[in-house]
Amino acid sequence: MTSPEPLTLPDADSAESWINDRAAAALARARELAEGLKAQPPADALTTLRIWDDVSLALHGTSGLASLLANVHPVEAVRTAAEAAELEAQKLSTELSQDAELFAVFDALDIDGLDPLAARFLTKVLLDFRRAGVDKDDATRARLKEINERLMELDQEFSRIARDDVRSVKVGPDRLGGLPQDFVDAHPVGEDGLVTITTDYPDSLPVFEYADDADLRLALRTEFLNRGYPASDPVLHEMFDLRHEFATTLGYSDWASYDAEVKMIGSGPAIPEFIDKIADAAREPGRRDLAILLERYRQDYPDAERVPLADAGYYRNLVFADRFDLDTQLVRTYFDFAKVRAGLLDVTGRLFGVRYQQVDVPVWHQEVTAYDVVRLADEKTLGRIYLDLHPREGKYKHAAQFDLAPGVAGKSVAEGVLVCNFSRKLMEHDHVVTLFHEFGHLVHHILGGQGEWTRFAGVATEWDFVEAPSQMLEEWAWDPTVLASFATNEAGEPIPAELVAKMRDAEEFGKGYLTQTQTMYAAVSYWYHQNRPADLTATMVELQERYAPFPYIPGTHFYAAFGHLGGYSSAYYTYQWSLVIAKDLFSAFDPADLFDPEVAGRYRDKVLAPGGSKDAADLVEDFLGRPYSFDAYAAWLAR
C-alpha cells in the first residue's frame, strides 16, 4: 500500500477552485460509499465498518479543511467558498445520519465477532444515528435536517461577525503613558495627529495591563466588550431556539441534556451543579484576592467599593509590583516571539520524543510556517503542523487548533494548524502560556492520529476532556529551567530563576477571582441555552452579578463575540472540568524533572496517542493508576 502524503495546498489564485473541487470530490466519494452499503451490504461487520469509516474520513477531512480556510485565508472569496463547502459537508452528514436504510445495515451487524475497538466504533455509530433522529417519521426527520443545516449557517454567521468586527479607539500620543516602548513604536501618530489602537489582542492586552490613562483603558475595554453587538443578537436567539427544538424533538428535556449525553459529565442538570461547586470553591480565594486588589485601588480612589473591570488588569500589575516586587514589563523583555516559538518546539519535542523539521511547502499566508513531525525513536514522520500566529484582517481573532486533515494509518496524514494572534515582537508571559496551551491540542492531534479509525483520530475524546492535556502543558511554560532554555533578553541573558519565582508567586494571586470569571462564562453558556432569554444583556448582567468578581460595565455586551457559544454551546463548563483533570494529571510529574522519560512517555502513550479509542476517564486512569479526583484542583485553588 502506498503511504499517504500530506496535502499540497494551492496558491492564492487557485485556492477558491481548489476547495470547491476537493470538497465536491470528497463528498461525492462519501455518498458513493454510503449508497454502496445500502445496495450491497458486505457480508461481515468489520468490512461494513471500514467502509463507513471511509465515509467519515471524507466528511471529516472536508469539514476540517473548510473550517480552517474559512477562518484564516486572507482572500474573502476563498473564505466564502470554504464556508459553503463546510455547510455542504454538514448537509451530507445529516442526510446520511438520518438514512433509515443505512441505519438498518448497522443495526443488523453482530457486535460479538468484533474486536473491542471495532465494537466501540459500532456502538458510537448506532448512537450517532439515534441522536440524529433516524427512528423518527419522515416529517420529523426533515425538520431535524432543516434545523441542523440552519444551525451550521448560524454558527458560521456568528463566527464571521465576531471575526470581522475589529473596533478601535483614537487617542493623542500623550495618552500612551505606561505602555511599553515597543508598543508605542508600533503605533505611530496618524495624519490626524492621533494614535489608533484596535481591539485585536496585541493592541488591547497591553492597554488593559499597562496604560496609565484610566479613560483609555475604559474606552478600549468598552469597545472590546461590544464586538459583535448588536449583529449577534438575532443570530444567537435563533441558535438557542433551534438547539432547544432539536433536542426536545428527539425527546430530551433541553439542549444541555442532549449535548451532555456524550460528554464526561453525562447529564444536563449536572452542569449547573458543577458550576456552583467551582463557584463555591473559588469564593474564599476570590474574596481574599479581591480585598488585596481593592486595597491597592483605594490608594488612588479612596471611596471605591469595588474595582472596575476596566481597571482590574492594570491594578493587578500594580499589586504584582507592590507585593511581589515583580515588574511585568521587565518580564516581557525575555519573551521575544521568535525565541519563544523555537523554545516551544524544543521543549515539546524533548517531552514527547519528536522533532520538528521545517518544510518549504505552499501556505495560505507568508507568515505561516510548516513543520513535519518526526518521531525520534524510529525517524517515522507522524504528521505535519502549521503555525499561523499573528493577527491580520479577516482572520480568526482568538487562539485555537484547527484540523487540516485527520490522521488515519495508511489513509490520511495527520495535519493540524495552530491559529493565534500574538505580537510579532515581545510577548506577554500570559500569551506564552496560551501558546503552550494551544500547542497541546496540536500535538494531541498529531500523536493521536496514528490509529486505524477516523472516528478515534486525534482529539476525539469527550469534549469536556479535550482541554485537560493542553492545560497541563501550560505547566512547562512556568518552569524556571524550561524558561531559561529559550527566554532570553536582548543581551542574550536567560530569564533569572528568581524572576520566574516572583512570576509564579504573583500568578497565584488572582486565581480565585479569575476562576470566578470562568464560572460566570460557564453560567452564561448554560443558562442562555436553558432559558433562552428574550433579553440576552439583562440575563448576562444578572449572571455577572451572581458569579463575576467585577461589576458590569454599563452598555457592554461581551456575549456578542463570545465565540464559545457556537462550538461549545452550553458546555463552557468544560474549561474548569478539564482543569480539575489537568491538575491531577500533572501530579504524576516530578517538578524537579519535568522531562522524566518514563513519566512523559507513559503520558504520551497512555493519554495522547490513543486519541478517542477509550473513554477519557479510562485514559486518565491508565496513566495515573487510579481514577482522577478533585483533590489536586481543590488544593491548587485553596493555596
C-alpha positions in Angstrom: 0.0 0.0 0.0 1.3 3.5 -0.9 1.8 5.7 2.1 -0.4 8.8 2.1 1.2 12.2 1.5 0.3 15.4 3.3 -1.9 17.8 1.4 -0.4 20.1 -1.2 -2.1 23.4 -0.6 -2.9 25.7 -3.5 -1.6 29.2 -4.2 -3.9 32.2 -3.7 -5.0 32.4 -7.3 -6.3 28.8 -7.4 -7.5 28.4 -3.8 -11.2 29.0 -4.4 -11.5 26.5 -7.2 -9.3 24.0 -5.3 -11.5 24.0 -2.2 -14.6 23.7 -4.4 -13.2 20.8 -6.4 -11.7 19.0 -3.5 -14.9 19.2 -1.4 -17.1 18.1 -4.3 -14.9 15.1 -5.0 -14.7 14.1 -1.3 -18.5 14.4 -0.7 -19.3 12.5 -3.9 -17.0 9.7 -2.7 -18.7 9.7 0.7 -22.2 9.5 -1.0 -21.0 6.7 -3.3 -19.7 4.6 -0.5 -22.9 5.1 1.6 -25.0 4.1 -1.4 -22.9 1.0 -1.9 -23.5 0.0 1.7 -27.2 0.1 1.2 -27.3 -1.5 -2.2 -24.9 -4.4 -1.4 -24.0 -4.6 2.3 -20.8 -6.5 2.9 -21.1 -10.0 4.4 -19.1 -9.2 7.5 -19.4 -6.4 10.1 -15.8 -5.3 10.1 -15.8 -4.6 6.3 -19.0 -2.6 6.7 -17.5 -0.5 9.5 -14.3 0.1 7.5 -16.3 1.4 4.6 -18.3 3.7 6.9 -15.1 4.9 8.5 -14.0 5.9 4.9 -17.2 7.9 4.7 -16.3 9.6 8.0 -12.8 10.3 6.6 -14.2 12.1 3.6 -16.7 14.1 5.7 -14.2 14.9 8.5 -11.5 15.8 6.1 -13.8 18.2 4.2 -15.2 19.9 7.3 -11.8 20.4 8.9 -10.1 21.8 5.8 -13.1 24.0 5.1 -13.4 25.3 8.6 -9.7 26.2 8.7 -9.7 28.1 5.4 -12.9 29.9 6.3 -11.2 31.3 9.4 -7.7 32.0 8.1 -7.5 32.6 4.4 -6.7 36.2 3.5 -8.9 36.2 0.4 -12.6 36.7 1.2 -13.8 34.7 -1.8 -11.9 31.7 -0.5 -13.3 32.1 3.0 -16.8 32.2 1.5 -16.2 29.1 -0.7 -14.8 27.3 2.4 -17.9 28.2 4.4 -20.1 26.8 1.6 -18.0 23.6 1.5 -18.3 23.1 5.2 -22.0 23.6 5.0 -22.3 21.0 2.2 -20.4 18.5 4.3 -22.7 19.1 7.2 -25.7 18.7 5.0 -24.5 15.3 3.7 -23.5 14.2 7.2 -27.0 15.0 8.4 -28.6 13.3 5.4 -26.7 10.1 5.9 -27.2 10.0 9.7 -30.9 10.1 9.2 -31.0 7.5 6.5 -33.1 4.6 7.8 -31.8 2.1 5.3 -28.2 2.9 6.3 -29.2 2.6 10.0 -30.7 -0.8 9.3 -27.4 -2.0 7.8 -25.6 -1.2 11.0 -28.3 -2.2 13.4 -28.2 -5.7 11.9 -24.5 -6.1 12.5 -23.3 -8.7 15.1 -21.1 -6.9 17.6 -20.0 -10.2 19.2 -17.5 -11.0 16.4 -15.7 -7.7 16.5 -12.5 -6.7 18.3 -13.0 -4.2 21.2 -12.1 -1.1 19.1 -14.4 -2.1 16.2 -17.2 -2.9 18.7 -16.7 0.6 20.3 -17.0 2.1 16.8 -20.2 0.3 16.1 -21.7 1.4 19.4 -20.8 5.0 18.6 -22.2 4.7 15.1 -25.6 3.4 16.3 -25.8 6.2 18.9 -25.0 8.8 16.2 -27.9 7.6 14.1 -30.3 7.7 17.0 -29.1 11.2 18.1 -29.8 12.4 14.6 -33.4 11.2 14.7 -33.1 8.2 12.3 -36.0 6.5 14.1 -38.4 9.4 13.7 -41.0 9.8 10.9 -40.3 11.4 7.6 -41.7 14.8 8.6 -39.7 14.9 11.8 -36.5 13.9 10.2 -37.0 16.6 7.6 -37.4 19.2 10.3 -34.4 18.0 12.2 -32.3 18.1 9.0 -33.6 21.6 8.3 -32.6 22.7 11.9 -29.1 21.1 11.6 -28.4 22.9 8.3 -29.6 26.2 9.7 -27.6 25.8 12.8 -24.4 25.4 10.7 -25.3 28.6 8.9 -25.9 30.4 12.2 -22.7 29.1 13.6 -20.7 30.4 10.6 -22.5 33.7 10.7 -21.8 34.2 14.5 -18.1 33.3 13.9 -18.0 35.7 10.9 -19.5 38.6 13.0 -17.0 38.1 15.8 -14.1 37.6 13.4 -14.7 40.7 11.3 -15.8 43.2 14.0 -12.5 44.8 14.9 -13.1 48.1 16.7 -10.7 50.8 17.7 -10.1 54.0 19.7 -8.1 57.0 18.7 -6.1 59.0 21.3 -3.4 61.5 21.3 0.2 60.2 21.8 0.4 62.0 25.1 -2.1 59.4 26.5 0.2 56.4 25.9 1.9 56.7 29.3 2.8 53.5 30.9 2.7 51.4 27.7 5.9 49.6 26.7 8.2 51.4 24.3 7.9 48.7 21.6 4.1 49.2 21.7 4.5 53.0 21.3 6.9 52.5 18.5 4.5 50.2 16.7 1.7 52.8 16.9 2.8 55.9 15.1 0.8 59.1 15.0 -1.5 59.3 12.0 -2.2 62.2 9.7 -4.9 63.3 12.1 -2.4 63.6 15.0 -3.9 60.6 16.8 -2.8 57.0 17.5 -5.2 54.2 16.5 -5.5 51.2 18.9 -7.6 48.2 17.9 -9.4 45.5 19.9 -7.1 42.9 18.5 -5.2 41.2 21.3 -1.7 42.5 20.6 -3.2 46.0 20.9 -5.8 45.5 23.6 -3.9 43.4 26.2 -1.0 45.9 26.7 -3.5 48.8 27.1 -5.6 46.8 29.7 -2.5 46.0 31.7 -0.1 48.9 31.3 -1.9 52.1 30.2 -1.8 54.7 32.9 -4.8 56.5 31.4 -7.9 55.1 33.0 -10.2 56.7 30.4 -8.2 54.9 27.7 -8.5 51.6 29.5 -12.2 52.0 29.9 -12.8 53.2 26.3 -10.9 50.3 24.8 -12.4 47.8 27.2 -15.9 49.0 26.2 -15.2 48.6 22.5 -13.7 45.2 23.2 -16.8 44.0 25.1 -19.1 45.3 22.4 -17.6 43.4 19.4 -20.3 41.7 17.5 -23.1 43.8 19.1 -25.9 44.2 18.0 -25.5 42.0 15.0 -25.0 38.8 17.0 -28.3 39.1 19.0 -30.8 37.7 16.4 -28.2 35.0 15.4 -27.9 33.8 18.9 -31.6 33.9 19.7 -32.3 31.8 16.7 -29.4 29.5 17.5 -30.7 28.9 21.1 -34.2 28.3 20.0 -33.3 25.9 17.2 -31.0 23.9 19.5 -33.8 23.6 22.0 -36.2 22.5 19.4 -33.8 19.9 18.0 -33.2 18.4 21.5 -36.8 18.3 22.5 -37.9 16.9 19.2 -35.6 13.9 20.0 -37.1 13.5 23.4 -34.6 15.3 25.5 -35.7 17.9 28.1 -33.4 20.6 26.8 -30.3 21.2 24.7 -27.8 20.8 27.5 -29.2 17.3 28.3 -28.8 16.3 24.7 -25.3 17.8 24.5 -24.1 16.3 27.8 -25.2 12.8 26.9 -21.9 12.2 25.1 -19.7 14.1 27.5 -17.9 13.0 30.7 -20.4 15.0 32.8 -23.2 12.8 31.5 -26.3 14.9 32.1 -27.6 18.5 31.7 -28.6 19.1 35.3 -25.1 18.1 36.4 -23.7 21.3 34.6 -25.1 24.0 37.0 -24.3 21.7 39.9 -20.6 21.6 38.8 -20.6 25.4 38.1 -21.8 26.1 41.6 -19.3 23.6 43.0 -16.5 25.5 41.4 -18.0 28.9 42.4 -18.2 27.7 46.0 -14.5 26.6 45.9 -13.4 29.9 44.4 -15.4 32.1 46.7 -13.0 32.4 49.6 -9.8 32.7 47.4 -11.6 35.2 45.3 -12.7 37.3 48.3 -9.2 37.2 49.6 -7.6 38.3 46.4 -10.2 41.0 45.6 -9.6 42.5 49.0 -5.9 42.9 48.2 -6.8 44.4 44.8 -9.3 46.8 46.3 -6.8 47.9 48.9 -4.3 48.9 46.2 -7.1 50.5 44.1 -8.2 52.7 47.1 -4.8 54.3 47.2 -5.9 56.1 44.1 -9.7 56.0 44.6 -10.3 56.1 48.4 -14.0 55.9 48.3 -14.2 52.9 45.9 -16.3 49.9 47.0 -15.2 47.6 44.1 -12.5 47.5 41.5 -13.9 48.2 38.0 -13.4 45.6 35.3 -11.6 48.0 33.1 -9.0 48.6 35.8 -8.6 45.0 37.0 -5.6 44.1 34.9 -3.8 47.4 35.4 -4.1 47.2 39.2 -3.3 43.5 39.3 0.1 44.5 37.8 0.5 47.2 40.5 -0.2 44.5 43.1 2.5 42.4 41.4 4.9 45.2 41.8 4.0 46.2 45.4 3.6 42.7 46.9 5.8 40.5 44.8 8.4 43.0 43.6 7.5 41.9 40.0 8.0 44.2 37.1 5.8 42.7 34.3 7.3 45.0 31.7 10.7 43.6 32.6 9.3 40.1 32.3 8.1 40.6 28.7 11.6 41.6 27.6 12.6 37.9 27.9 9.9 36.7 25.6 10.8 37.6 22.0 8.4 35.9 19.8 10.9 34.1 17.5 12.8 32.7 20.6 9.5 31.6 22.2 8.4 29.7 19.1 11.8 28.0 18.8 11.7 27.2 22.5 8.2 25.7 22.3 9.3 23.3 19.6 12.4 22.3 21.5 10.5 21.8 24.8 7.6 19.8 23.3 10.0 17.8 21.1 12.0 16.7 24.1 8.9 16.0 26.1 7.1 13.9 23.5 10.1 12.3 21.7 9.7 14.1 18.4 11.5 16.7 16.3 10.0 19.3 14.0 11.5 19.6 10.6 10.6 22.9 8.9 9.4 22.3 5.3 9.1 24.6 2.4 5.5 24.0 1.2 2.7 26.2 -0.1 0.8 28.0 2.7 -2.1 30.5 2.7 -0.1 33.4 4.1 3.6 34.3 4.1 3.8 34.4 7.9 2.7 30.8 8.2 5.4 28.2 8.9 5.1 24.4 8.3 6.9 21.5 10.0 6.9 17.8 9.6 6.7 16.0 13.0 9.2 13.1 13.1 9.3 10.5 15.9 12.9 10.2 17.3 12.6 6.5 18.2 12.4 5.4 14.5 12.5 8.6 12.4 8.9 8.0 11.3 7.1 11.1 10.1 3.9 11.3 12.2 2.3 14.3 10.5 2.6 18.0 9.6 1.8 21.1 11.6 1.3 24.7 10.5 1.8 27.7 12.8 -0.3 30.8 11.9 0.4 33.0 14.9 -0.1 36.7 14.1 -3.2 38.8 13.5 -4.4 40.1 10.2 -7.6 41.3 8.6 -10.3 38.6 8.1 -8.5 36.1 10.4 -9.9 34.2 13.4 -9.4 36.5 16.4 -8.7 34.1 19.2 -6.4 31.1 19.7 -7.3 27.6 18.6 -6.1 24.4 16.9 -7.8 23.6 13.6 -7.7 20.2 11.8 -6.4 20.3 8.3 -6.6 16.5 7.9 -7.3 13.7 10.3 -4.6 11.1 10.9 -5.6 7.5 9.8 -2.9 4.9 9.3 -2.4 4.1 5.6 -5.1 6.6 4.6 -4.5 10.1 5.7 -1.6 12.0 7.3 -2.4 13.9 10.5 -2.2 17.6 9.8 -3.1 20.4 12.2 -2.9 24.1 12.4 -2.3 26.4 15.3 -4.1 29.7 14.8 -3.3 32.5 17.2 -2.9 36.3 17.3 0.3 37.2 19.1 2.7 40.1 18.8 5.4 39.8 16.3 8.0 41.1 18.8 7.8 40.9 22.5 5.1 38.7 24.1 3.3 38.9 27.4 4.0 35.8 29.5 0.3 35.1 29.5 0.5 34.7 25.8 3.4 32.4 26.1 1.2 30.2 28.4 -1.6 30.4 25.8 0.9 29.3 23.1 1.9 26.2 25.1 -1.8 25.5 25.8 -2.9 25.6 22.2 0.1 23.6 21.1 -1.1 20.9 23.4 -4.1 20.5 21.2 -1.9 20.4 18.1 0.4 17.7 19.4 -2.6 15.7 20.7 -4.0 15.8 17.1 -0.7 14.5 15.7 0.2 11.9 18.3 -3.4 10.6 18.4 -3.5 10.5 14.6 -1.7 7.2 14.1 -4.6 4.8 14.6 -6.8 2.9 12.2 -10.1 4.6 12.7 -11.1 8.1 11.7 -13.7 8.2 14.5 -11.0 7.9 17.1 -8.3 10.0 15.5 -6.6 12.9 17.3 -8.5 15.0 19.8 -11.5 12.6 19.6 -12.2 12.2 23.3 -15.3 13.6 25.1 -15.4 17.3 24.6 -15.2 18.1 28.3 -11.8 16.4 28.4 -10.1 17.9 25.4 -8.7 20.9 27.3 -7.0 18.9 30.0 -3.9 17.9 28.1 -3.4 21.5 26.9 -4.0 22.9 30.4 -1.4 20.5 31.8 1.2 21.5 29.1 0.9 25.1 30.4 3.0 24.0 33.4 6.1 23.8 31.2 5.7 27.5 30.5 6.2 28.2 34.2 9.2 26.1 35.0 12.3 28.2 35.5 14.7 25.7 33.9 12.4 25.3 30.9 12.0 29.0 30.5 15.7 29.7 30.8 16.3 27.4 27.8 14.7 29.9 25.5 13.6 33.1 27.3 16.5 35.5 27.0 16.6 39.3 26.9 18.2 41.4 24.2 21.6 40.8 25.6 21.1 37.0 25.4 20.8 36.6 29.2 18.4 33.9 30.3 15.5 34.8 32.5 16.6 34.5 36.1 15.1 31.8 38.3 14.4 34.4 40.9 12.3 36.4 38.5 10.4 33.2 37.5 9.7 32.5 41.1 8.3 36.0 41.5 6.1 35.4 38.4 4.8 32.2 39.9 4.1 33.7 43.3 2.3 36.6 41.6 0.3 34.3 39.4 -1.1 32.6 42.5 -2.6 36.0 43.3 -5.9 36.5 41.5 -6.6 32.9 40.6 -9.6 32.9 42.9 -11.3 35.8 41.1 -10.2 34.6 37.7 -11.8 31.3 38.4 -15.0 33.2 39.4 -14.8 34.9 36.0 -14.7 31.4 34.4 -17.7 30.3 36.3 -19.6 33.4 35.0 -18.7 32.4 31.4 -19.9 28.9 32.1 -23.1 30.1 33.6 -23.8 32.3 30.6 -23.2 29.4 28.3 -25.5 27.1 30.2 -28.4 29.4 31.1 -28.6 31.1 27.7 -29.4 27.6 26.3 -31.6 26.6 29.2 -33.8 29.7 29.5 -33.3 31.2 26.0 -33.9 34.7 27.5 -35.6 37.4 25.4 -33.1 39.9 26.7 -29.6 38.5 26.5 -28.0 41.6 28.0 -30.3 41.6 31.1 -29.5 37.9 31.7 -25.8 38.5 31.2 -25.9 41.3 33.8 -27.8 39.1 36.2 -25.3 36.3 35.9 -22.3 38.7 36.2 -23.8 40.0 39.4 -24.2 36.4 40.7 -20.8 34.9 39.6 -18.4 37.6 38.4 -15.9 39.3 40.6 -16.1 42.7 38.9 -19.1 44.9 38.3 -20.8 45.1 34.9 -19.6 47.9 32.6 -22.9 49.7 31.5 -23.7 49.5 27.8 -21.5 46.4 27.1 -22.4 43.1 25.7 -19.5 40.6 25.9 -21.6 37.6 24.8 -21.9 39.1 21.3 -18.4 38.0 20.5 -18.2 35.1 23.0 -17.3 32.5 20.3 -17.7 29.5 22.6 -21.5 29.9 22.4 -21.0 28.5 18.9 -18.7 25.4 19.2 -19.1 24.7 23.0 -22.7 25.7 23.1 -24.0 25.0 26.7 -20.7 23.4 27.7 -18.3 26.1 28.6 -18.0 24.5 32.0 -15.6 22.2 30.1 -12.6 24.5 30.9 -12.9 24.1 34.6 -13.9 20.4 34.3 -10.8 19.8 32.3 -8.7 21.8 34.7 -9.7 19.5 37.5 -8.3 16.6 35.5 -5.2 18.6 34.3 -4.1 19.3 37.8 -4.5 15.6 38.7 -2.5 14.6 35.6 0.3 16.9 36.4 0.6 15.5 39.9 2.2 12.4 38.3 5.2 14.5 37.1 8.2 15.4 39.3 8.5 19.2 39.4 12.3 18.7 39.7 12.4 16.7 36.4 9.5 17.6 34.1 11.2 15.6 31.2 11.5 12.3 33.0 11.3 10.0 30.0 9.3 7.3 31.8 6.5 9.6 33.0 6.5 11.7 29.8 6.5 8.6 27.6 3.7 7.0 29.6 1.7 10.1 29.4 2.2 10.4 25.7 1.4 6.7 25.1 -1.5 6.4 27.6 -3.3 9.7 27.2 -2.5 11.3 23.9 -1.7 8.6 21.4 -4.9 6.6 21.9 -7.0 9.5 20.7 -10.6 8.6 21.3 -10.2 4.9 21.4 -11.1 4.8 25.1 -13.3 6.9 27.4 -11.4 9.8 28.8 -11.8 8.6 32.4 -10.1 5.3 31.4 -7.2 7.1 29.6 -6.6 9.1 32.8 -6.8 6.0 35.0 -4.4 4.1 32.7 -1.9 6.9 33.2 -2.4 7.7 36.9 -3.1 4.1 38.0 -6.3 5.4 39.7 -9.4 7.3 38.9 -9.0 11.1 38.7 -10.1 13.2 41.7 -10.9 16.8 42.6 -8.2 16.9 45.3 -5.3 18.4 43.3 -7.5 21.1 41.8 -9.0 22.0 45.2 -5.5 22.2 46.8 -4.3 24.4 44.0 -7.2 26.8 44.3 -7.1 27.0 48.0 -3.3 27.7 48.5 
